[in-house]
Amino acid sequence: MWAGHGTGRICIVCDAAITASDVEHEIIDGPATVWAHSACYQIWLWESTAYERANVMDGTR
Ligand SMILES: [Zn+2]
């Protein structure tokens, strides 16, 4: 995982550009690479974990 100052990429969580004054987190999600604000990344991490758990409980995975 990589984090640094934003370069104007679109945040996968809130859909807003990550500007140079924000911290950008690079997320390798399987074959895709996405970016998120530092705060959004924490949310994404939590939701992603919850999603995995839900899938396991549903038995869809
Ligand atoms: Zn964001």
N, CA, C, O and the ligand as a Tripos MOL2 file, in Angstrom:
@<TRIPOS>MOLECULE
protein
  245   243    62     0     0
PROTEIN
NO_CHARGES

@<TRIPOS>ATOM
      1 N           0.8410   -1.1940    0.0000 N.3       1 MET1
      2 CA          0.0000    0.0000    0.0000 C.3       1 MET1
      3 C           0.8710    1.2360    0.0000 C.2       1 MET1
      4 O           1.9330    1.2690    0.6220 O.2       1 MET1
      5 N           0.4120    2.2450   -0.7010 N.am      2 TRP2
      6 CA          1.1870    3.4680   -0.8420 C.3       2 TRP2
      7 C           0.3230    4.6580   -0.4720 C.2       2 TRP2
      8 O          -0.8620    4.6940   -0.8060 O.2       2 TRP2
      9 N           0.9020    5.6310    0.2140 N.am      3 ALA3
     10 CA          0.1660    6.8370    0.5590 C.3       3 ALA3
     11 C           1.0590    8.0540    0.3390 C.2       3 ALA3
     12 O           2.2530    8.0270    0.6350 O.2       3 ALA3
     13 N           0.4650    9.1110   -0.1810 N.am      4 GLY4
     14 CA          1.2290   10.3250   -0.4200 C.3       4 GLY4
     15 C           0.2720   11.4560   -0.7060 C.2       4 GLY4
     16 O          -0.9370   11.3100   -0.5230 O.2       4 GLY4
     17 N           0.7910   12.5720   -1.1480 N.am      5 HIS5
     18 CA         -0.0930   13.6930   -1.4520 C.3       5 HIS5
     19 C          -0.8850   13.4220   -2.7180 C.2       5 HIS5
     20 O          -0.4010   12.7880   -3.6560 O.2       5 HIS5
     21 N          -2.1010   13.9120   -2.7220 N.am      6 GLY6
     22 CA         -2.9990   13.6850   -3.8410 C.3       6 GLY6
     23 C          -2.4820   14.2730   -5.1380 C.2       6 GLY6
     24 O          -1.7420   15.2570   -5.1550 O.2       6 GLY6
     25 N          -2.9000   13.6340   -6.2290 N.am      7 THR7
     26 CA         -2.4910   14.0980   -7.5560 C.3       7 THR7
     27 C          -3.7150   14.3250   -8.4350 C.2       7 THR7
     28 O          -3.6310   14.2670   -9.6610 O.2       7 THR7
     29 N          -4.8760   14.5890   -7.7810 N.am      8 GLY8
     30 CA         -6.0860   14.8920   -8.5400 C.3       8 GLY8
     31 C          -6.8620   13.6740   -8.9920 C.2       8 GLY8
     32 O          -7.8000   13.7940   -9.7800 O.2       8 GLY8
     33 N          -6.4830   12.4940   -8.5020 N.am      9 ARG9
     34 CA         -7.2390   11.2910   -8.8540 C.3       9 ARG9
     35 C          -8.5930   11.3270   -8.1450 C.2       9 ARG9
     36 O          -8.7690   12.0390   -7.1560 O.2       9 ARG9
     37 N          -9.5430   10.5500   -8.6640 N.am     10 ILE10
     38 CA        -10.8830   10.5030   -8.0760 C.3      10 ILE10
     39 C         -10.9160    9.4730   -6.9580 C.2      10 ILE10
     40 O         -10.4760    8.3360   -7.1300 O.2      10 ILE10
     41 N         -11.4370    9.8780   -5.8250 N.am     11 CYS11
     42 CA        -11.5630    8.9960   -4.6670 C.3      11 CYS11
     43 C         -12.6480    7.9590   -4.9250 C.2      11 CYS11
     44 O         -13.7630    8.3020   -5.3180 O.2      11 CYS11
     45 N         -12.3190    6.6880   -4.7020 N.am     12 ILE12
     46 CA        -13.2710    5.6000   -4.9510 C.3      12 ILE12
     47 C         -14.4360    5.6470   -3.9650 C.2      12 ILE12
     48 O         -15.5120    5.1190   -4.2460 O.2      12 ILE12
     49 N         -14.2240    6.2730   -2.8230 N.am     13 VAL13
     50 CA        -15.2480    6.2740   -1.7780 C.3      13 VAL13
     51 C         -16.2240    7.4400   -1.9470 C.2      13 VAL13
     52 O         -17.4380    7.2350   -1.9730 O.2      13 VAL13
     53 N         -15.6930    8.6730   -2.0630 N.am     14 CYS14
     54 CA        -16.5870    9.8420   -2.0800 C.3      14 CYS14
     55 C         -16.6870   10.4870   -3.4570 C.2      14 CYS14
     56 O         -17.4330   11.4510   -3.6290 O.2      14 CYS14
     57 N         -15.9450    9.9730   -4.4460 N.am     15 ASP15
     58 CA        -16.0920   10.4210   -5.8180 C.3      15 ASP15
     59 C         -15.5660   11.8400   -6.0510 C.2      15 ASP15
     60 O         -15.8410   12.4360   -7.0930 O.2      15 ASP15
     61 N         -14.8130   12.3840   -5.0930 N.am     16 ALA16
     62 CA        -14.2420   13.7150   -5.2570 C.3      16 ALA16
     63 C         -12.7540   13.5880   -5.5630 C.2      16 ALA16
     64 O         -12.1240   12.5900   -5.2150 O.2      16 ALA16
     65 N         -12.2030   14.5960   -6.2100 N.am     17 ALA17
     66 CA        -10.7840   14.5710   -6.5470 C.3      17 ALA17
     67 C          -9.9370   14.6690   -5.2750 C.2      17 ALA17
     68 O         -10.2830   15.3700   -4.3250 O.2      17 ALA17
     69 N          -8.8320   13.9520   -5.2910 N.am     18 ILE18
     70 CA         -7.9000   14.0080   -4.1640 C.3      18 ILE18
     71 C          -6.8350   15.0440   -4.5210 C.2      18 ILE18
     72 O          -5.9750   14.8030   -5.3680 O.2      18 ILE18
     73 N          -6.9070   16.1870   -3.8660 N.am     19 THR19
     74 CA         -6.0170   17.2940   -4.2080 C.3      19 THR19
     75 C          -4.6840   17.1580   -3.4690 C.2      19 THR19
     76 O          -4.5170   16.2940   -2.6080 O.2      19 THR19
     77 N          -3.7630   18.0140   -3.8200 N.am     20 ALA20
     78 CA         -2.4160   17.9590   -3.2420 C.3      20 ALA20
     79 C          -2.4190   18.2070   -1.7410 C.2      20 ALA20
     80 O          -1.4740   17.8270   -1.0490 O.2      20 ALA20
     81 N          -3.4690   18.8390   -1.2290 N.am     21 SER21
     82 CA         -3.5400   19.1010    0.2110 C.3      21 SER21
     83 C          -4.1180   17.9060    0.9770 C.2      21 SER21
     84 O          -4.1190   17.8850    2.2070 O.2      21 SER21
     85 N          -4.6130   16.9080    0.2230 N.am     22 ASP22
     86 CA         -5.1180   15.6850    0.8630 C.3      22 ASP22
     87 C          -4.0640   14.5840    0.7690 C.2      22 ASP22
     88 O          -3.1350   14.6650   -0.0340 O.2      22 ASP22
     89 N          -4.2220   13.5720    1.5890 N.am     23 VAL23
     90 CA         -3.3640   12.3910    1.4870 C.3      23 VAL23
     91 C          -4.1040   11.3390    0.6760 C.2      23 VAL23
     92 O          -5.2570   11.0060    0.9510 O.2      23 VAL23
     93 N          -3.4080   10.8270   -0.3300 N.am     24 GLU24
     94 CA         -3.9890    9.8490   -1.2370 C.3      24 GLU24
     95 C          -3.4970    8.4510   -0.8620 C.2      24 GLU24
     96 O          -2.2970    8.2400   -0.6820 O.2      24 GLU24
     97 N          -4.4070    7.5160   -0.7450 N.am     25 HIS25
     98 CA         -4.0310    6.1310   -0.4860 C.3      25 HIS25
     99 C          -4.2550    5.3190   -1.7450 C.2      25 HIS25
    100 O          -5.3300    5.3730   -2.3430 O.2      25 HIS25
    101 N          -3.2590    4.5780   -2.1440 N.am     26 GLU26
    102 CA         -3.3930    3.6960   -3.2860 C.3      26 GLU26
    103 C          -3.8420    2.3380   -2.7790 C.2      26 GLU26
    104 O          -3.2210    1.7630   -1.8850 O.2      26 GLU26
    105 N          -4.9280    1.8270   -3.3530 N.am     27 ILE27
    106 CA         -5.4760    0.5440   -2.9350 C.3      27 ILE27
    107 C          -5.4060   -0.4160   -4.1120 C.2      27 ILE27
    108 O          -5.9900   -0.1670   -5.1660 O.2      27 ILE27
    109 N          -4.6960   -1.5010   -3.9250 N.am     28 ILE28
    110 CA         -4.6610   -2.5410   -4.9540 C.3      28 ILE28
    111 C          -5.7980   -3.4980   -4.6420 C.2      28 ILE28
    112 O          -5.7500   -4.2410   -3.6620 O.2      28 ILE28
    113 N          -6.8260   -3.4720   -5.4890 N.am     29 ASP29
    114 CA         -8.0150   -4.2790   -5.2670 C.3      29 ASP29
    115 C          -8.0900   -5.3260   -6.3670 C.2      29 ASP29
    116 O          -8.7520   -5.1180   -7.3840 O.2      29 ASP29
    117 N          -7.4210   -6.4360   -6.1680 N.am     30 GLY30
    118 CA         -7.3680   -7.4590   -7.2060 C.3      30 GLY30
    119 C          -6.6360   -6.9050   -8.4190 C.2      30 GLY30
    120 O          -5.5170   -6.4090   -8.2870 O.2      30 GLY30
    121 N          -7.2490   -6.9800   -9.6020 N.am     31 PRO31
    122 CA         -6.5800   -6.4930  -10.8190 C.3      31 PRO31
    123 C          -6.6300   -4.9740  -10.9450 C.2      31 PRO31
    124 O          -5.9310   -4.3990  -11.7790 O.2      31 PRO31
    125 N          -7.4460   -4.3250  -10.1280 N.am     32 ALA32
    126 CA         -7.6240   -2.8790  -10.2450 C.3      32 ALA32
    127 C          -6.8420   -2.1240   -9.1860 C.2      32 ALA32
    128 O          -6.5940   -2.6290   -8.0910 O.2      32 ALA32
    129 N          -6.4600   -0.9060   -9.5360 N.am     33 THR33
    130 CA         -5.8500   -0.0100   -8.5610 C.3      33 THR33
    131 C          -6.7630    1.1890   -8.4250 C.2      33 THR33
    132 O          -7.1180    1.8210   -9.4210 O.2      33 THR33
    133 N          -7.1450    1.5040   -7.2030 N.am     34 VAL34
    134 CA         -8.0340    2.6410   -6.9530 C.3      34 VAL34
    135 C          -7.3830    3.5510   -5.9240 C.2      34 VAL34
    136 O          -6.4190    3.1660   -5.2630 O.2      34 VAL34
    137 N          -7.9140    4.7580   -5.7940 N.am     35 TRP35
    138 CA         -7.3460    5.7230   -4.8740 C.3      35 TRP35
    139 C          -8.4320    6.2690   -3.9540 C.2      35 TRP35
    140 O          -9.6010    6.3450   -4.3310 O.2      35 TRP35
    141 N          -8.0320    6.6460   -2.7540 N.am     36 ALA36
    142 CA         -8.9840    7.2050   -1.7950 C.3      36 ALA36
    143 C          -8.2820    8.2080   -0.8870 C.2      36 ALA36
    144 O          -7.0780    8.1220   -0.6480 O.2      36 ALA36
    145 N          -9.0730    9.1690   -0.3830 N.am     37 HIS37
    146 CA         -8.5560   10.0760    0.6390 C.3      37 HIS37
    147 C          -8.1590    9.2490    1.8640 C.2      37 HIS37
    148 O          -8.6250    8.1240    2.0460 O.2      37 HIS37
    149 N          -7.3100    9.8120    2.6790 N.am     38 SER38
    150 CA         -6.8730    9.1150    3.8880 C.3      38 SER38
    151 C          -8.0640    8.7170    4.7540 C.2      38 SER38
    152 O          -8.1510    7.5680    5.1890 O.2      38 SER38
    153 N          -8.9890    9.6570    5.0130 N.am     39 ALA39
    154 CA        -10.1600    9.3860    5.8460 C.3      39 ALA39
    155 C         -11.0850    8.3890    5.1580 C.2      39 ALA39
    156 O         -11.6180    7.4820    5.7970 O.2      39 ALA39
    157 N         -11.2700    8.5630    3.8540 N.am     40 CYS40
    158 CA        -12.1430    7.6720    3.0920 C.3      40 CYS40
    159 C         -11.5700    6.2610    3.0640 C.2      40 CYS40
    160 O         -12.3130    5.2800    3.0800 O.2      40 CYS40
    161 N         -10.2580    6.1700    3.0230 N.am     41 TYR41
    162 CA         -9.6080    4.8670    2.9900 C.3      41 TYR41
    163 C          -9.9830    4.0470    4.2280 C.2      41 TYR41
    164 O         -10.2190    2.8420    4.1350 O.2      41 TYR41
    165 N         -10.0340    4.7090    5.3830 N.am     42 GLN42
    166 CA        -10.4030    4.0150    6.6200 C.3      42 GLN42
    167 C         -11.8250    3.4690    6.5100 C.2      42 GLN42
    168 O         -12.1060    2.3490    6.9370 O.2      42 GLN42
    169 N         -12.7190    4.2760    5.9310 N.am     43 ILE43
    170 CA        -14.1030    3.8510    5.7330 C.3      43 ILE43
    171 C         -14.1480    2.6700    4.7700 C.2      43 ILE43
    172 O         -14.8210    1.6670    5.0090 O.2      43 ILE43
    173 N         -13.4190    2.8220    3.6870 N.am     44 TRP44
    174 CA        -13.3800    1.7630    2.6670 C.3      44 TRP44
    175 C         -12.8780    0.4550    3.2740 C.2      44 TRP44
    176 O         -13.4210   -0.6200    3.0180 O.2      44 TRP44
    177 N         -11.8420    0.5760    4.0750 N.am     45 LEU45
    178 CA        -11.2430   -0.5900    4.7090 C.3      45 LEU45
    179 C         -12.2770   -1.2880    5.5820 C.2      45 LEU45
    180 O         -12.4200   -2.5100    5.5500 O.2      45 LEU45
    181 N         -13.0000   -0.4770    6.3710 N.am     46 TRP46
    182 CA        -14.0040   -1.0170    7.2820 C.3      46 TRP46
    183 C         -15.1450   -1.6570    6.4960 C.2      46 TRP46
    184 O         -15.5600   -2.7750    6.8000 O.2      46 TRP46
    185 N         -15.6520   -0.9500    5.4850 N.am     47 GLU47
    186 CA        -16.7680   -1.4480    4.6860 C.3      47 GLU47
    187 C         -16.3670   -2.6880    3.9020 C.2      47 GLU47
    188 O         -17.1490   -3.6270    3.7540 O.2      47 GLU47
    189 N         -15.1590   -2.6760    3.4130 N.am     48 SER48
    190 CA        -14.6600   -3.8040    2.6450 C.3      48 SER48
    191 C         -14.5940   -5.0450    3.5280 C.2      48 SER48
    192 O         -14.9260   -6.1460    3.0870 O.2      48 SER48
    193 N         -14.1730   -4.8690    4.7550 N.am     49 THR49
    194 CA        -14.1060   -5.9770    5.7080 C.3      49 THR49
    195 C         -15.5110   -6.4540    6.0510 C.2      49 THR49
    196 O         -15.7640   -7.6570    6.1190 O.2      49 THR49
    197 N         -16.4310   -5.5040    6.2690 N.am     50 ALA50
    198 CA        -17.8140   -5.8430    6.5840 C.3      50 ALA50
    199 C         -18.4520   -6.5800    5.4170 C.2      50 ALA50
    200 O         -19.2090   -7.5300    5.6160 O.2      50 ALA50
    201 N         -18.1470   -6.1460    4.2030 N.am     51 TYR51
    202 CA        -18.6880   -6.7530    2.9880 C.3      51 TYR51
    203 C         -18.2190   -8.1980    2.8680 C.2      51 TYR51
    204 O         -19.0090   -9.0960    2.5750 O.2      51 TYR51
    205 N         -16.9370   -8.4090    3.0950 N.am     52 GLU52
    206 CA        -16.3880   -9.7590    3.0390 C.3      52 GLU52
    207 C         -17.0920  -10.6450    4.0610 C.2      52 GLU52
    208 O         -17.4390  -11.7920    3.7760 O.2      52 GLU52
    209 N         -17.2920  -10.1000    5.2410 N.am     53 ARG53
    210 CA        -17.9570  -10.8550    6.3050 C.3      53 ARG53
    211 C         -19.3840  -11.2130    5.8870 C.2      53 ARG53
    212 O         -19.8290  -12.3440    6.0860 O.2      53 ARG53
    213 N         -20.1060  -10.2350    5.3010 N.am     54 ALA54
    214 CA        -21.4830  -10.4510    4.8760 C.3      54 ALA54
    215 C         -21.5290  -11.5460    3.8200 C.2      54 ALA54
    216 O         -22.4040  -12.4120    3.8560 O.2      54 ALA54
    217 N         -20.6030  -11.5090    2.8910 N.am     55 ASN55
    218 CA        -20.5570  -12.5220    1.8370 C.3      55 ASN55
    219 C         -20.3190  -13.9040    2.4180 C.2      55 ASN55
    220 O         -20.9200  -14.8830    1.9760 O.2      55 ASN55
    221 N         -19.4500  -13.9820    3.3970 N.am     56 VAL56
    222 CA        -19.1480  -15.2630    4.0260 C.3      56 VAL56
    223 C         -20.4060  -15.7880    4.7110 C.2      56 VAL56
    224 O         -20.7050  -16.9810    4.6480 O.2      56 VAL56
    225 N         -21.1500  -14.8770    5.3740 N.am     57 MET57
    226 CA        -22.3630  -15.2850    6.0720 C.3      57 MET57
    227 C         -23.4490  -15.7150    5.0960 C.2      57 MET57
    228 O         -24.2170  -16.6360    5.3730 O.2      57 MET57
    229 N         -23.5070  -15.0310    3.9360 N.am     58 ASP58
    230 CA        -24.4900  -15.3860    2.9120 C.3      58 ASP58
    231 C         -24.1330  -16.6860    2.1930 C.2      58 ASP58
    232 O         -24.9830  -17.3450    1.5940 O.2      58 ASP58
    233 N         -22.8900  -17.0190    2.2680 N.am     59 GLY59
    234 CA        -22.4280  -18.1960    1.5580 C.3      59 GLY59
    235 C         -22.3610  -17.9900    0.0610 C.2      59 GLY59
    236 O         -22.4060  -18.9540   -0.7040 O.2      59 GLY59
    237 N         -22.2500  -16.7090   -0.3750 N.am     60 THR60
    238 CA        -22.1970  -16.4070   -1.8070 C.3      60 THR60
    239 C         -20.7590  -16.4140   -2.3230 C.2      60 THR60
    240 O         -20.5280  -16.1980   -3.5130 O.2      60 THR60
    241 N         -19.8200  -16.6520   -1.4640 N.am     61 ARG61
    242 CA        -18.4210  -16.6340   -1.8730 C.3      61 ARG61
    243 C         -17.7840  -17.9940   -1.7040 C.2      61 ARG61
    244 O         -16.6010  -18.1630   -2.0010 O.2      61 ARG61
    245 ZN        -12.7680   10.5960   -0.4840 Zn       62 ZN62
@<TRIPOS>BOND
     1     1     2 1
     2     2     3 1
     3     3     4 2
     4     3     5 am
     5     5     6 1
     6     6     7 1
     7     7     8 2
     8     7     9 am
     9     9    10 1
    10    10    11 1
    11    11    12 2
    12    11    13 am
    13    13    14 1
    14    14    15 1
    15    15    16 2
    16    15    17 am
    17    17    18 1
    18    18    19 1
    19    19    20 2
    20    19    21 am
    21    21    22 1
    22    22    23 1
    23    23    24 2
    24    23    25 am
    25    25    26 1
    26    26    27 1
    27    27    28 2
    28    27    29 am
    29    29    30 1
    30    30    31 1
    31    31    32 2
    32    31    33 am
    33    33    34 1
    34    34    35 1
    35    35    36 2
    36    35    37 am
    37    37    38 1
    38    38    39 1
    39    39    40 2
    40    39    41 am
    41    41    42 1
    42    42    43 1
    43    43    44 2
    44    43    45 am
    45    45    46 1
    46    46    47 1
    47    47    48 2
    48    47    49 am
    49    49    50 1
    50    50    51 1
    51    51    52 2
    52    51    53 am
    53    53    54 1
    54    54    55 1
    55    55    56 2
    56    55    57 am
    57    57    58 1
    58    58    59 1
    59    59    60 2
    60    59    61 am
    61    61    62 1
    62    62    63 1
    63    63    64 2
    64    63    65 am
    65    65    66 1
    66    66    67 1
    67    67    68 2
    68    67    69 am
    69    69    70 1
    70    70    71 1
    71    71    72 2
    72    71    73 am
    73    73    74 1
    74    74    75 1
    75    75    76 2
    76    75    77 am
    77    77    78 1
    78    78    79 1
    79    79    80 2
    80    79    81 am
    81    81    82 1
    82    82    83 1
    83    83    84 2
    84    83    85 am
    85    85    86 1
    86    86    87 1
    87    87    88 2
    88    87    89 am
    89    89    90 1
    90    90    91 1
    91    91    92 2
    92    91    93 am
    93    93    94 1
    94    94    95 1
    95    95    96 2
    96    95    97 am
    97    97    98 1
    98    98    99 1
    99    99   100 2
   100    99   101 am
   101   101   102 1
   102   102   103 1
   103   103   104 2
   104   103   105 am
   105   105   106 1
   106   106   107 1
   107   107   108 2
   108   107   109 am
   109   109   110 1
   110   110   111 1
   111   111   112 2
   112   111   113 am
   113   113   114 1
   114   114   115 1
   115   115   116 2
   116   115   117 am
   117   117   118 1
   118   118   119 1
   119   119   120 2
   120   119   121 am
   121   121   122 1
   122   122   123 1
   123   123   124 2
   124   123   125 am
   125   125   126 1
   126   126   127 1
   127   127   128 2
   128   127   129 am
   129   129   130 1
   130   130   131 1
   131   131   132 2
   132   131   133 am
   133   133   134 1
   134   134   135 1
   135   135   136 2
   136   135   137 am
   137   137   138 1
   138   138   139 1
   139   139   140 2
   140   139   141 am
   141   141   142 1
   142   142   143 1
   143   143   144 2
   144   143   145 am
   145   145   146 1
   146   146   147 1
   147   147   148 2
   148   147   149 am
   149   149   150 1
   150   150   151 1
   151   151   152 2
   152   151   153 am
   153   153   154 1
   154   154   155 1
   155   155   156 2
   156   155   157 am
   157   157   158 1
   158   158   159 1
   159   159   160 2
   160   159   161 am
   161   161   162 1
   162   162   163 1
   163   163   164 2
   164   163   165 am
   165   165   166 1
   166   166   167 1
   167   167   168 2
   168   167   169 am
   169   169   170 1
   170   170   171 1
   171   171   172 2
   172   171   173 am
   173   173   174 1
   174   174   175 1
   175   175   176 2
   176   175   177 am
   177   177   178 1
   178   178   179 1
   179   179   180 2
   180   179   181 am
   181   181   182 1
   182   182   183 1
   183   183   184 2
   184   183   185 am
   185   185   186 1
   186   186   187 1
   187   187   188 2
   188   187   189 am
   189   189   190 1
   190   190   191 1
   191   191   192 2
   192   191   193 am
   193   193   194 1
   194   194   195 1
   195   195   196 2
   196   195   197 am
   197   197   198 1
   198   198   199 1
   199   199   200 2
   200   199   201 am
   201   201   202 1
   202   202   203 1
   203   203   204 2
   204   203   205 am
   205   205   206 1
   206   206   207 1
   207   207   208 2
   208   207   209 am
   209   209   210 1
   210   210   211 1
   211   211   212 2
   212   211   213 am
   213   213   214 1
   214   214   215 1
   215   215   216 2
   216   215   217 am
   217   217   218 1
   218   218   219 1
   219   219   220 2
   220   219   221 am
   221   221   222 1
   222   222   223 1
   223   223   224 2
   224   223   225 am
   225   225   226 1
   226   226   227 1
   227   227   228 2
   228   227   229 am
   229   229   230 1
   230   230   231 1
   231   231   232 2
   232   231   233 am
   233   233   234 1
   234   234   235 1
   235   235   236 2
   236   235   237 am
   237   237   238 1
   238   238   239 1
   239   239   240 2
   240   239   241 am
   241   241   242 1
   242   242   243 1
   243   243   244 2
@<TRIPOS>SUBSTRUCTURE
     1 MET1         2 RESIDUE 1 A MET
     2 TRP2         6 RESIDUE 1 A TRP
     3 ALA3        10 RESIDUE 1 A ALA
     4 GLY4        14 RESIDUE 1 A GLY
     5 HIS5        18 RESIDUE 1 A HIS
     6 GLY6        22 RESIDUE 1 A GLY
     7 THR7        26 RESIDUE 1 A THR
     8 GLY8        30 RESIDUE 1 A GLY
     9 ARG9        34 RESIDUE 1 A ARG
    10 ILE10       38 RESIDUE 1 A ILE
    11 CYS11       42 RESIDUE 1 A CYS
    12 ILE12       46 RESIDUE 1 A ILE
    13 VAL13       50 RESIDUE 1 A VAL
    14 CYS14       54 RESIDUE 1 A CYS
    15 ASP15       58 RESIDUE 1 A ASP
    16 ALA16       62 RESIDUE 1 A ALA
    17 ALA17       66 RESIDUE 1 A ALA
    18 ILE18       70 RESIDUE 1 A ILE
    19 THR19       74 RESIDUE 1 A THR
    20 ALA20       78 RESIDUE 1 A ALA
    21 SER21       82 RESIDUE 1 A SER
    22 ASP22       86 RESIDUE 1 A ASP
    23 VAL23       90 RESIDUE 1 A VAL
    24 GLU24       94 RESIDUE 1 A GLU
    25 HIS25       98 RESIDUE 1 A HIS
    26 GLU26      102 RESIDUE 1 A GLU
    27 ILE27      106 RESIDUE 1 A ILE
    28 ILE28      110 RESIDUE 1 A ILE
    29 ASP29      114 RESIDUE 1 A ASP
    30 GLY30      118 RESIDUE 1 A GLY
    31 PRO31      122 RESIDUE 1 A PRO
    32 ALA32      126 RESIDUE 1 A ALA
    33 THR33      130 RESIDUE 1 A THR
    34 VAL34      134 RESIDUE 1 A VAL
    35 TRP35      138 RESIDUE 1 A TRP
    36 ALA36      142 RESIDUE 1 A ALA
    37 HIS37      146 RESIDUE 1 A HIS
    38 SER38      150 RESIDUE 1 A SER
    39 ALA39      154 RESIDUE 1 A ALA
    40 CYS40      158 RESIDUE 1 A CYS
    41 TYR41      162 RESIDUE 1 A TYR
    42 GLN42      166 RESIDUE 1 A GLN
    43 ILE43      170 RESIDUE 1 A ILE
    44 TRP44      174 RESIDUE 1 A TRP
    45 LEU45      178 RESIDUE 1 A LEU
    46 TRP46      182 RESIDUE 1 A TRP
    47 GLU47      186 RESIDUE 1 A GLU
    48 SER48      190 RESIDUE 1 A SER
    49 THR49      194 RESIDUE 1 A THR
    50 ALA50      198 RESIDUE 1 A ALA
    51 TYR51      202 RESIDUE 1 A TYR
    52 GLU52      206 RESIDUE 1 A GLU
    53 ARG53      210 RESIDUE 1 A ARG
    54 ALA54      214 RESIDUE 1 A ALA
    55 ASN55      218 RESIDUE 1 A ASN
    56 VAL56      222 RESIDUE 1 A VAL
    57 MET57      226 RESIDUE 1 A MET
    58 ASP58      230 RESIDUE 1 A ASP
    59 GLY59      234 RESIDUE 1 A GLY
    60 THR60      238 RESIDUE 1 A THR
    61 ARG61      242 RESIDUE 1 A ARG
    62 ZN62       245 GROUP 0 **** ****
